């Protein structure tokens, strides 16, 4: 299976509860950014640029745990910045697990050894290791030699100790399809539990030209889609068809909400209109239909995983052919 059974069952229960209650705009994932500081300065990272004035801020522990209760999403991705630099990362992780949330630590792996001495494996805990290609590419993207080797060492260690490990790869213009395949094969030999492979997204605050253009995306993602037949790639098959240009999707930015030291970021993970004090304020201030239908100029070339895989999750069950495709894919 590409996902834990418990994860899928909990998610299905949550979705059907929300739908039965007649809710339309509900969150599935909370991106919790308790800090924006990082021990790396990756070339494609918009966070360290957008939040440079508050880069030293860290959320108080109670505020971070309170944000999870406020959104009440079943999945919390703890990211940043580098979340393992957060001074309360251990009690935060334990607290999220105690709340019964599927907690995903999105990390560059550098500080992992210290963390896993304090937090044992749990059916609610997983790691999402950032890896943007093979050694030369990854070390260039993160702008430091040796980080690729650290990632590989940490993946081996996590798997030896029984943790659930996924990887998160961003494809940039220079990443070749052959390199993606080489990395997928390597990660499979290390027994990773899932690989997310997405196009680099263009933060409004960045001006560099490293991101895939719309016409470059289909070829590279055709190869990813083909690899997904034989390897544990966890992008949904419908989202992969969106990336290859075989179908169009509307966006569901409310399915992935973002909370950081400045507040609730709206309207989505990628673009910022403002930061709001409460989750309710952010919801009330956002015209979800406008963003759902991608009318904003900033949505023009966006293929952000969280917005579009959210749509796939919401549409599950509505179309028999797609539903069967999804079931077959995830149990394979
Ligand atoms: S299309 Fe992209 S930029 Fe627009 S709301 Fe959706 S995720 Fe945000």
Boltz pocket constraint, residues with backbone or C-beta under 6 A from the ligand:
constraints:
  - pocket:
      binder: B
      contacts: [[A, 251], [A, 252], [A, 253], [A, 267], [A, 268], [A, 269], [A, 270], [A, 271], [A, 291], [A, 292], [A, 294], [A, 296], [A, 298], [A, 299], [A, 302], [A, 303], [A, 304], [A, 306], [A, 307]]
      max_distance: 6.0
